[in-house]
Amino acid sequence: MVELETAVVGQPRRLPWLAATVAAKIPETPEATTVLFDVPGWPGHRPGQHVDVRLTAEDGYQAQRSYSIASPPEASQLALTVQRLGDGEVSPYLTDEVRPGDLIELRGPIGGYFTWTVADGGPLLLVAGGSGVAPLMAMVRHRAAAGGGPPATLLYSSRSWDEIIFRDELAGLVVADDGLAVVHTLTRSQPPGWTGYGRRVDAAMLGEVFGPPTAGAVAYACGPTPLVERAATDLLALGYAPDRIRTERFGPSGG
Ligand SMILES: Cc1cc2nc3c(=O)[nH]c(=O)nc-3n(C[C@H](O)[C@H](O)[C@H](O)COP(=O)(O)OP(=O)(O)OC[C@H]3O[C@@H](n4cnc5c(N)ncnc54)[C@H](O)[C@@H]3O)c2cc1C
């Protein structure tokens, strides 16, 4: 689908493809890697937005996928955090093949609904599954860069301790800011002595972590489709208003 943005005059216009240079790669987990880009001409973004990435083979074959922006607007480089899917076409290329100095085409920022800044208020309730933490991390990082903001709670579902993306950074942000809470659930394996959640996100967990709806609360859920649909359904059942629940679905399979 051709992605359009609305220009000032109200006429939709096609976003241009930009040449982004790979500046660095940061291994996050055994399967997830952050790719940092320098993007001349980048117009800026809001936390929660994504880009389209387009790869072109020597024979002209092109593949295009969406990736959320994990960096906050305050950062000088654009960060995409990509989970490698073993049989995938694009994600293994981004995690394993690209090298600093490589040029990749991307366009954005895309998306106006799944966005949040401190000016939007809160409390901010975040539900992430796997690499679905990427756009929510842009919100958390933006909140930190702004020096705080409304209370924020991230409920983050990962398969195992080793697969928690941004684990150390999140822990550091929690220590530095008593307005931020991060609660992990580990769905497949838990380390010895683990006392946290060890199951998929459900209504009871959402109720315990977020409590009943409060004035101003806004929820964002992002990750595999089943997790996002479950979280949205359960938040509605807990009494959160439909227009205060925003969702982004990454893909077809479960985490
Ligand atoms: C708005 C948006 C933002 C996204 N942001 C990110 C991001 O920040 N980080 C990230 O890693 N991914 C993100 N994705 C998913 C990404 O666009 C690709 O779908 C994913 O990287 C797989 O692409 P691929 O070419 O490697 O796999 P493909 O060749 O497309 O598919 C390989 C196999 O994996 C299955 N599959 C495809 N996508 C997924 C998925 N997301 N989860 C599980 N199985 C899948 C397919 O059904 C197929 O069996 C986002 C998707 C959307 C729509």
The ligand as a Gaussian input file, in Angstrom:
#p B3LYP/6-31G(d) Opt

LIG

0 1
 C        4.071000      -0.910000      11.689000
 C        5.058000      -2.062000      11.842000
 C        6.214000      -1.865000      12.577000
 C        7.134000      -2.915000      12.726000
 N        8.242000      -2.718000      13.493000
 C        9.118000      -3.723000      13.683000
 C       10.272000      -3.537000      14.522000
 O       10.507000      -2.457000      15.094000
 N       11.116000      -4.596000      14.686000
 C       10.894000      -5.814000      14.078000
 O       11.706000      -6.729000      14.261000
 N        9.806000      -6.016000      13.278000
 C        8.935000      -4.992000      13.062000
 N        7.837000      -5.197000      12.254000
 C        7.730000      -6.467000      11.505000
 C        8.506000      -6.313000      10.180000
 O        7.834000      -5.395000       9.330000
 C        8.606000      -7.630000       9.393000
 O        7.317000      -8.198000       9.276000
 C        9.519000      -8.655000      10.058000
 O       10.834000      -8.111000      10.221000
 C        9.597000      -9.932000       9.203000
 O       10.079000      -9.599000       7.939000
 P       10.942000     -10.668000       7.119000
 O       11.100000     -10.140000       5.731000
 O       12.192000     -11.025000       7.871000
 O       10.032000     -11.965000       7.147000
 P        9.059000     -12.463000       5.965000
 O        9.916000     -12.982000       4.840000
 O        8.074000     -11.383000       5.658000
 O        8.274000     -13.624000       6.701000
 C        8.954000     -14.853000       7.119000
 C        8.033000     -15.674000       7.985000
 O        7.763000     -15.008000       9.231000
 C        6.383000     -14.730000       9.389000
 N        6.327000     -13.351000       9.912000
 C        6.337000     -12.196000       9.198000
 N        6.348000     -11.133000      10.020000
 C        6.358000     -11.617000      11.277000
 C        6.386000     -11.030000      12.565000
 N        6.403000      -9.713000      12.736000
 N        6.407000     -11.850000      13.651000
 C        6.395000     -13.174000      13.507000
 N        6.361000     -13.792000      12.311000
 C        6.337000     -13.034000      11.206000
 C        5.775000     -14.869000       8.024000
 O        4.431000     -15.271000       8.124000
 C        6.660000     -15.938000       7.408000
 O        6.280000     -17.216000       7.829000
 C        6.896000      -4.168000      12.107000
 C        5.714000      -4.342000      11.367000
 C        4.803000      -3.319000      11.237000
 C        3.552000      -3.567000      10.441000

